[in-house]
Amino acid sequence: MKHAFKVRIYPNDEQQVALSKAFGCARWFWNNSLAMTNQLYKETGKGLSQQGRNDRIPALKKEFGWLAEPYSQVLQSVSLNLSRAFINFFERRDKE
């Protein structure tokens, strides 16, 4: 049995800025990785793996300095979630 708890947080101004940066970087990396995966699939017939996305992170951080501001786990978790989304889609699962 799974339990869920609903918690409300009240971040201060500094924490709000940090959260906004982390969410923005995560959203940008998701969209960028999705576009790259789709483009690679159209060109080669194979998509970009989770490891392939993770391997791109250091180069992207050098190219876009603002990606280095949030914790590294933010982008890694985006890569993991995108991989799970593809797996669930191709196995025709709605949620997991």
C-alpha positions as CSV (number, residue, x, y, z in Angstrom):
1,M,0.0,0.0,0.0
2,K,1.3,3.4,-0.9
3,H,0.8,6.4,1.3
4,A,1.0,10.1,0.2
5,F,1.4,13.2,2.3
6,K,0.6,16.6,1.1
7,V,3.0,19.2,2.5
8,R,3.1,22.9,1.9
9,I,6.5,24.7,1.9
10,Y,7.2,28.4,2.4
11,P,10.5,29.1,0.8
12,N,12.2,32.4,1.5
13,D,13.3,34.7,-1.4
14,E,16.7,33.0,-1.9
15,Q,15.1,29.6,-1.9
16,Q,12.4,30.7,-4.4
17,V,15.2,31.9,-6.8
18,A,17.1,28.6,-6.4
19,L,13.9,26.6,-7.1
20,S,13.0,28.7,-10.1
21,K,16.4,28.2,-11.6
22,A,16.3,24.4,-10.9
23,F,12.8,24.1,-12.5
24,G,13.8,26.2,-15.4
25,C,17.0,24.2,-16.1
26,A,15.0,20.9,-15.7
27,R,12.4,22.1,-18.2
28,W,15.0,23.3,-20.7
29,F,17.0,20.1,-20.5
30,W,13.8,18.0,-20.9
31,N,12.8,19.8,-24.0
32,N,16.4,19.9,-25.4
33,S,16.8,16.1,-24.8
34,L,13.5,15.3,-26.3
35,A,14.3,17.3,-29.4
36,M,17.7,15.7,-29.7
37,T,16.2,12.2,-29.2
38,N,13.6,12.8,-31.9
39,Q,16.2,14.3,-34.3
40,L,18.5,11.3,-33.8
41,Y,15.7,8.9,-34.2
42,K,14.7,10.5,-37.5
43,E,18.3,10.4,-38.8
44,T,19.4,6.9,-37.5
45,G,16.3,5.0,-36.4
46,K,17.6,4.9,-32.9
47,G,17.0,7.3,-30.1
48,L,19.3,8.8,-27.5
49,S,19.7,6.6,-24.4
50,Q,19.7,7.7,-20.8
51,Q,23.5,7.3,-20.7
52,G,23.8,9.3,-23.9
53,R,21.8,12.2,-22.4
54,N,23.9,12.0,-19.2
55,D,27.0,12.2,-21.3
56,R,25.8,15.4,-22.9
57,I,25.4,17.2,-19.6
58,P,29.0,18.4,-19.1
59,A,29.3,19.8,-22.6
60,L,25.9,21.6,-22.2
61,K,27.0,23.0,-18.9
62,K,30.1,24.5,-20.6
63,E,28.0,25.9,-23.5
64,F,25.2,27.2,-21.2
65,G,26.8,28.3,-17.9
66,W,23.4,28.7,-16.2
67,L,22.9,24.9,-16.4
68,A,25.7,24.5,-13.8
69,E,23.8,26.6,-11.2
70,P,21.4,23.9,-9.8
71,Y,22.6,20.6,-8.3
72,S,23.8,18.1,-10.9
73,Q,21.1,15.6,-9.8
74,V,18.5,17.9,-11.2
75,L,19.5,17.2,-14.8
76,Q,20.3,13.5,-14.1
77,S,16.8,13.0,-12.7
78,V,15.3,14.7,-15.8
79,S,17.3,12.2,-17.9
80,L,16.0,9.3,-15.8
81,N,12.4,10.5,-16.0
82,L,12.6,11.0,-19.8
83,S,13.9,7.4,-20.2
84,R,11.0,6.1,-18.0
85,A,8.5,8.1,-20.1
86,F,9.8,6.5,-23.3
87,I,9.8,3.0,-21.8
88,N,6.2,3.5,-20.5
89,F,5.1,4.9,-23.8
90,F,6.5,2.0,-25.9
91,E,5.2,-0.6,-23.4
92,R,1.8,1.2,-23.6
93,R,1.6,1.9,-19.9
94,D,-0.2,5.0,-18.7
95,K,1.5,5.5,-15.3
96,E,4.0,3.9,-13.1
